[in-house]
């Protein structure tokens, strides 16, 4: 067994699984001995939870989350704090149970050198995952975020995957290929989040509001005089006068002093009456000017700075990334199933008592 685990670690274990035989058959797994209550490590204080041949102490669970929860403990009453703290402590406890059980099983097979070998393989798997995205670390990280993970959680998953590989392999079809249909489904489900580039718009704007115009002829319609005013500005633009300077002289909007330059934004984020500008921009080239654009309460002259339409990378271009995600999701589902089984080795009642103790311990410590 030890030799088999060392060989697995040395091989680097691809995401789709390996050819090694499972360490335990389902029948053998069912016959594994129950938790040994004698010979367990002495608790260092607080509360302990026995899981298999491992003991988890409250200090192990409270320590990593105390700083995160202490402030909440100091702010509210206990019941309010409990509602915040219980999910955090439960997750921390689940992680400890899973890691303890997997490590215990692997340790029996691989011996004392498992830690160094495990770190090497996890580092190799991380590099391989990034290379599936063309070596683009940012894209790989974005993909993990879409799956609700960060690099730390990814590495934990890889460790659990490696440690439990022989057991997981019996739950997965051998050499099951990833089909084109499966990849296309995954691509269509995630392309808007992962493989699209949003539209971006930036422009300068002369914004004339007829209601704010001064020095007008009271005997003539205000809107008519505003049109003539804007027509005069358009003539000067066509004659080559500087658009930015004309904005500063004639625009009545807040951005006039900065040359009417709007920040880069998503075209669909513009609200009325400015939403009409996005439609105009889609037909223009950078540097072009359009106007007058007459809407309720405003007459616009717009100069386009940049317009980048929304784009989606083709399946062919990101096929390797999609395949990597499908493979990773397969393995994650198998690992999640294993995790549930491992967690059940600590009874639900024992876990609840343990979590309750940790909640009270943090609350007490934070309010001393």
KELUMBA-616226 format. One line per 10 residues: number of its first residue (from 1); for each residue y, z, x of C-alpha. Coordinates in nm, 4 decimals. Each point is the difference from the previous one (the first is absolute). Layout:
BEGIN
NUM = Y:Z:X ~ ...
//
This chain:
BEGIN
1 = 0.0000:0.0000:0.0000 ~ 0.2386:0.0931:0.2775 ~ -0.0645:-0.3289:0.1767 ~ 0.0566:-0.1932:-0.3230 ~ 0.3384:0.1651:-0.0611 ~ 0.1139:-0.0595:0.3573 ~ -0.0975:-0.3665:-0.0322 ~ 0.1914:-0.0261:-0.3271 ~ 0.3120:0.1426:0.1601 ~ -0.0331:-0.2205:0.3058
11 = -0.0364:-0.3104:-0.2161 ~ 0.3335:0.0606:-0.1740 ~ -0.1355:-0.0496:-0.3535 ~ 0.1666:-0.2885:-0.1849 ~ 0.1465:0.0690:-0.3437 ~ -0.2729:-0.1890:-0.1831 ~ -0.2728:0.2318:0.1209 ~ -0.2779:-0.0122:0.2587 ~ -0.3703:-0.0750:0.0276 ~ -0.1164:0.3505:0.0999
21 = -0.2453:0.1681:-0.2327 ~ 0.1317:0.2899:-0.2082 ~ -0.0492:0.3399:0.1534 ~ -0.1180:0.1442:-0.3337 ~ -0.1684:-0.1556:-0.3016 ~ 0.1182:0.1162:-0.3449 ~ -0.3169:0.2090:-0.0219 ~ 0.0696:0.1621:0.3367 ~ 0.3605:0.0683:-0.0975 ~ -0.1229:0.1831:-0.3100
31 = -0.2235:0.2179:0.2166 ~ 0.2717:0.1113:0.2401 ~ 0.0060:0.3822:0.0194 ~ 0.2556:0.1910:-0.2007 ~ 0.2877:0.1816:0.1697 ~ -0.1082:0.2684:0.2439 ~ 0.1832:0.3217:-0.0792 ~ -0.1204:0.1832:0.3080 ~ 0.1288:-0.0646:0.3482 ~ 0.3295:-0.1413:-0.1247
41 = 0.3139:0.0569:0.2104 ~ 0.1857:0.3179:-0.0709 ~ 0.3147:-0.0540:-0.2046 ~ 0.3170:0.0546:0.1909 ~ 0.1545:0.1612:-0.3057 ~ 0.0990:-0.1177:-0.3443 ~ -0.2528:-0.1938:-0.2058 ~ -0.2920:-0.2228:0.1001 ~ -0.1907:-0.2827:-0.1653 ~ -0.3556:-0.0811:0.1101
51 = -0.0869:-0.3705:-0.0146 ~ -0.3420:-0.0922:0.1319 ~ -0.0239:0.1524:0.3453 ~ 0.3779:0.0057:0.0369 ~ 0.2551:0.2692:-0.0851 ~ 0.3562:-0.0895:-0.0938 ~ 0.2589:0.2750:0.0240 ~ 0.3163:0.0356:-0.2032 ~ 0.1988:-0.0074:0.3260 ~ -0.1287:-0.3525:0.0704
61 = 0.1263:-0.1205:-0.3366 ~ 0.3200:0.2044:-0.0293 ~ 0.1246:-0.0623:0.3525 ~ 0.0632:-0.3775:-0.0209 ~ 0.1753:0.0189:-0.3399 ~ 0.1847:0.3316:0.0228 ~ 0.3267:-0.1429:0.1291 ~ -0.0092:-0.2729:-0.2643 ~ -0.0485:0.2484:-0.2855 ~ 0.1909:0.3061:0.1227
71 = 0.3363:-0.1201:-0.1263 ~ -0.1403:-0.0662:-0.3479 ~ -0.1543:0.3483:0.0007 ~ 0.3377:0.1575:0.0683 ~ 0.1822:-0.1923:-0.2728 ~ -0.2014:0.0548:-0.3153 ~ -0.2256:0.2398:-0.1843 ~ -0.3690:0.0099:0.0820 ~ -0.1279:-0.2177:-0.2856 ~ 0.2516:-0.2714:0.0787
81 = -0.0967:0.0176:0.3650 ~ -0.3691:-0.0182:-0.0905 ~ 0.0496:-0.3330:-0.1792 ~ 0.1561:-0.1431:0.3168 ~ -0.2332:0.1584:0.2541 ~ -0.3442:-0.0446:-0.1559 ~ -0.0220:-0.3821:0.0397 ~ 0.1127:0.0248:0.3638 ~ -0.2485:0.2751:0.0853 ~ -0.2828:-0.1698:-0.1892
91 = 0.0528:-0.3184:0.2010 ~ 0.0135:0.1958:0.3239 ~ -0.3217:0.1812:-0.0908 ~ -0.1755:-0.3233:-0.0955 ~ 0.0924:-0.1508:0.3362 ~ -0.1324:0.3062:0.1808 ~ -0.3287:-0.0045:-0.1936 ~ -0.0552:-0.3706:0.0595 ~ 0.0866:0.0151:0.3680 ~ -0.2125:0.3097:0.0520
101 = -0.3078:-0.1468:-0.1675 ~ 0.0232:-0.3393:0.1657 ~ 0.0662:0.1525:0.3389 ~ -0.2903:0.2403:-0.0455 ~ -0.2442:-0.2799:-0.0745 ~ 0.1271:-0.2223:0.2762 ~ 0.0012:0.2843:0.2503 ~ -0.3691:0.0579:-0.0529 ~ -0.0712:-0.3637:0.0808 ~ 0.2474:-0.0765:0.2757
111 = 0.0465:0.3245:0.1898 ~ 0.3084:0.1321:0.1730 ~ 0.1462:-0.3334:0.1131 ~ 0.0674:-0.1271:-0.3506 ~ 0.3732:0.0869:0.0028 ~ 0.0931:-0.2193:0.2965 ~ -0.2134:-0.2880:-0.1227 ~ 0.1428:0.0302:-0.3503 ~ 0.3613:-0.0173:0.1220 ~ -0.0781:-0.3156:0.1974
121 = -0.1602:-0.1744:-0.2949 ~ 0.2788:0.0987:-0.2408 ~ 0.2605:-0.1359:0.2442 ~ -0.1945:-0.3267:0.0199 ~ -0.0245:-0.0219:-0.3800 ~ 0.3755:0.0565:-0.0329 ~ 0.0709:-0.2814:0.2464 ~ -0.2429:-0.2262:-0.1860 ~ 0.1687:0.0728:-0.3321 ~ 0.3420:-0.0895:0.1439
131 = -0.1407:-0.3228:0.1481 ~ -0.1205:-0.0998:-0.3475 ~ 0.3727:-0.0256:-0.0792 ~ 0.0676:-0.2200:0.3003 ~ 0.0892:0.2989:0.2156 ~ 0.2948:0.0794:-0.2284 ~ 0.0085:0.3820:-0.0103 ~ 0.2625:0.0056:-0.2763 ~ -0.2088:-0.2215:-0.2300 ~ -0.3102:0.2087:0.0619
141 = 0.1982:0.3166:-0.0756 ~ 0.1405:-0.1550:-0.3172 ~ -0.3525:-0.0853:-0.1126 ~ -0.1086:0.3610:0.0545 ~ 0.2972:0.1288:-0.2002 ~ -0.0973:-0.2243:-0.2879 ~ -0.3409:0.1683:0.0085 ~ 0.1623:0.3437:-0.0043 ~ -0.0687:0.0741:0.3633 ~ 0.1783:0.0512:0.3308
151 = -0.1404:-0.0318:0.3517 ~ -0.1163:0.3619:0.0051 ~ -0.1980:-0.0425:-0.3218 ~ -0.1325:-0.3328:0.1240 ~ -0.1359:0.1650:0.3146 ~ -0.1570:0.2773:-0.2074 ~ -0.1714:-0.2608:-0.2130 ~ -0.1249:-0.1769:0.3108 ~ -0.1419:0.3259:0.1370 ~ -0.1784:0.0728:-0.3243
161 = -0.1247:-0.3583:-0.0107 ~ -0.1442:0.0200:0.3484 ~ -0.1485:0.3460:-0.0403 ~ -0.1670:-0.0875:-0.3292 ~ -0.0901:-0.3639:0.0706 ~ -0.3783:0.0296:-0.0152 ~ 0.0184:0.1862:-0.3318 ~ 0.2525:-0.2393:-0.1536 ~ -0.2022:-0.3039:0.1087 ~ -0.2766:0.0811:-0.2475
171 = 0.2532:-0.0106:-0.2852 ~ 0.1291:-0.3459:0.0866 ~ -0.1796:-0.3382:-0.0164 ~ -0.0942:-0.1192:0.3471 ~ 0.2206:-0.2760:0.1369 ~ 0.1594:-0.0626:-0.3388 ~ 0.2451:-0.2842:0.0625 ~ 0.3595:0.0106:-0.1186 ~ 0.0284:-0.2934:-0.2377 ~ 0.2898:-0.2403:-0.0408
181 = 0.0349:0.1113:-0.3612 ~ 0.0189:0.3659:0.1056 ~ 0.2709:-0.0767:0.2542 ~ 0.2001:-0.2094:-0.2471 ~ -0.0113:0.2823:-0.2542 ~ 0.1245:0.2460:0.2628 ~ 0.2702:-0.2452:0.1111 ~ 0.1300:-0.0586:-0.3527 ~ 0.0051:0.3729:-0.0724 ~ 0.2011:0.0849:0.3121
191 = 0.2024:-0.3073:0.0945 ~ 0.3187:0.1187:-0.1696 ~ -0.0096:0.3310:0.1890 ~ -0.1404:-0.1123:0.3343 ~ 0.0526:-0.3689:0.0591 ~ 0.3315:-0.0842:-0.1651 ~ 0.3502:-0.0071:0.1437 ~ 0.2636:0.0950:-0.2594 ~ 0.2996:-0.2198:-0.0736 ~ 0.3220:0.1002:0.1767
201 = 0.3570:-0.0996:-0.0860 ~ 0.3362:0.0566:0.1692 ~ 0.3373:-0.1491:-0.0883 ~ 0.3767:0.0381:0.0082 ~ 0.1812:0.0103:-0.3314 ~ 0.3493:-0.0568:-0.1328 ~ 0.0039:0.1938:-0.3267 ~ 0.2955:-0.0636:-0.2303 ~ 0.0309:0.2112:-0.3150 ~ 0.2517:-0.1506:-0.2443
211 = 0.0666:0.3403:-0.1546 ~ 0.1267:0.1317:0.3347 ~ 0.2326:-0.2924:0.0821 ~ 0.3711:0.0739:0.0403 ~ 0.3109:-0.2206:-0.0029 ~ -0.1294:-0.2187:-0.2818 ~ 0.1764:-0.1902:-0.2740 ~ -0.0201:0.2157:-0.3114 ~ 0.0362:-0.3133:-0.2166 ~ -0.3179:-0.1628:0.1303
221 = -0.3662:0.1058:-0.0347 ~ -0.1026:0.2320:0.2836 ~ -0.3392:-0.1744:0.0445 ~ 0.1666:-0.3394:0.0357 ~ 0.2315:0.1298:0.2724 ~ -0.2960:0.1609:0.1771 ~ -0.1814:-0.3344:0.0081 ~ 0.3033:-0.1681:0.1530 ~ 0.0251:0.2806:0.2552 ~ -0.3649:-0.0418:0.1060
231 = 0.0332:-0.3801:0.0068 ~ 0.2808:0.0437:0.2514 ~ -0.2230:0.2150:0.2207 ~ -0.2792:-0.2600:-0.0192 ~ 0.2401:-0.2718:0.1199 ~ 0.0917:0.2094:0.3030 ~ -0.3690:0.0572:0.0790 ~ -0.0668:-0.3733:-0.0166 ~ 0.2918:-0.0547:0.2353 ~ -0.1803:0.2152:0.2565
241 = 0.1744:0.3359:-0.0315 ~ -0.1997:0.3052:0.1077 ~ -0.2045:0.1354:-0.2909 ~ -0.0012:0.3565:0.1287 ~ 0.3787:0.0062:0.0262 ~ 0.0356:-0.1409:-0.3502 ~ -0.2265:0.2767:-0.1298 ~ 0.2255:0.2614:0.1547 ~ 0.3080:-0.1609:-0.1548 ~ -0.1225:-0.0757:-0.3514
251 = -0.3222:0.1779:-0.0962 ~ 0.0426:0.2970:-0.2324 ~ -0.3354:0.1644:0.0790 ~ -0.0591:0.3058:0.2162 ~ -0.1520:-0.2087:0.2784 ~ 0.3163:-0.2066:0.0474 ~ 0.1157:0.1979:0.3042 ~ -0.3278:-0.0781:0.1818 ~ 0.0149:-0.3696:-0.0740 ~ -0.2055:0.0192:-0.3186
261 = -0.3268:0.0295:0.1921 ~ -0.2881:0.1424:-0.2022 ~ -0.2925:0.1676:0.1749 ~ -0.3356:-0.1754:0.0077 ~ -0.1788:0.0593:-0.3297 ~ -0.2778:-0.1187:-0.2258 ~ 0.1362:-0.2697:-0.2337 ~ -0.1644:0.1574:-0.3032 ~ 0.1794:0.3297:0.0705 ~ 0.3349:-0.1485:-0.1048
271 = 0.1086:0.1105:-0.3459 ~ 0.2406:-0.1692:-0.2400 ~ 0.2424:-0.1537:0.0517 ~ -0.1064:-0.0524:0.3639 ~ -0.3538:-0.1161:-0.0828 ~ 0.1340:-0.3518:-0.0490 ~ 0.0670:-0.0127:0.3754 ~ -0.3719:0.0214:0.0816 ~ -0.0699:-0.3125:-0.2051 ~ 0.2797:-0.1874:0.1749
281 = -0.1143:0.1144:0.3457 ~ -0.3486:-0.1422:-0.0535 ~ 0.1479:-0.3533:-0.0019 ~ 0.2321:0.0442:0.3006 ~ -0.0144:-0.0112:0.3776 ~ 0.1504:0.2626:0.2317 ~ 0.3735:-0.0614:0.0501 ~ 0.0442:-0.1878:-0.3277 ~ 0.2553:0.1125:-0.2569 ~ -0.0245:-0.0253:-0.3769
291 = 0.2436:0.0715:-0.2801 ~ 0.1700:0.0697:-0.2165 ~ -0.2830:0.1896:-0.1739 ~ 0.1401:0.1360:-0.3227 ~ -0.1712:0.2951:-0.1692 ~ 0.1256:0.2656:-0.2381 ~ 0.2909:0.1832:0.1620 ~ -0.0343:-0.1760:0.3389 ~ 0.0465:-0.3283:0.1795 ~ -0.2005:-0.0252:0.3245
301 = 0.0145:-0.2136:0.3105 ~ -0.3080:0.0587:0.2160 ~ -0.0750:-0.0966:0.3581 ~ -0.3694:0.0260:0.0892 ~ -0.0792:0.1841:0.3227 ~ -0.3787:-0.0107:-0.0277 ~ -0.2707:-0.0493:-0.2588 ~ -0.3674:0.0541:0.0748 ~ -0.2252:-0.0793:-0.2958 ~ -0.3082:0.2085:-0.0682
311 = -0.3075:-0.1227:0.1842 ~ -0.3694:0.0887:-0.0047 ~ -0.2280:-0.0633:0.2972 ~ -0.2923:-0.2258:-0.0867 ~ -0.3526:0.1361:-0.0231 ~ -0.1034:-0.2193:0.2929 ~ 0.2622:0.1593:0.2221 ~ -0.0993:0.3605:-0.0800 ~ -0.3718:-0.0503:-0.0614 ~ -0.1040:0.2191:0.2946
321 = 0.2255:0.2812:-0.1190 ~ -0.1420:-0.0236:-0.3522 ~ -0.3539:0.0089:0.1349 ~ 0.0828:0.3091:0.2064 ~ 0.1403:0.1749:-0.3099 ~ -0.3057:-0.0853:-0.2106 ~ -0.2327:0.1274:0.2723 ~ 0.2042:0.3149:0.0430 ~ 0.0065:0.0687:-0.3757 ~ -0.3763:-0.0406:-0.0211
331 = -0.0510:0.2560:0.2705 ~ 0.2586:0.2340:-0.1446 ~ -0.1744:0.0026:-0.3374 ~ -0.3283:0.0837:0.1696 ~ 0.1646:0.2762:0.2019 ~ 0.1688:0.1425:-0.3101 ~ -0.3391:0.0164:-0.1691 ~ -0.1442:0.1815:0.2995 ~ 0.2974:0.2357:0.0091 ~ -0.0610:0.1013:-0.3612
341 = -0.3597:0.0801:0.0823 ~ 0.0970:0.2046:0.3047 ~ 0.2627:0.1986:-0.1871 ~ -0.2579:0.0958:-0.2633 ~ -0.1853:0.1988:0.2647 ~ 0.2587:0.2687:-0.0631 ~ -0.0259:0.1111:-0.3616 ~ 0.2938:-0.0681:-0.2278 ~ 0.0393:0.3703:-0.0759 ~ 0.0051:0.0889:0.3710
351 = 0.2599:-0.2692:0.0694 ~ 0.2192:0.1224:-0.2850 ~ -0.0108:0.3581:0.1288 ~ 0.0764:-0.1185:0.3513 ~ 0.2982:-0.2108:-0.1134 ~ 0.1305:0.2864:-0.2137 ~ -0.0158:0.2348:0.2986 ~ 0.1867:-0.2492:0.2215 ~ 0.2717:-0.0476:-0.2630 ~ 0.0540:0.3745:-0.0244
361 = -0.0129:0.0407:0.3769 ~ 0.2747:-0.2570:0.0588 ~ 0.2155:0.1449:-0.2773 ~ -0.0348:0.3512:0.1424 ~ 0.0622:-0.1047:0.3615 ~ 0.3049:-0.2088:-0.0906 ~ 0.1612:0.2839:-0.1946 ~ -0.0516:0.2827:0.2483
//
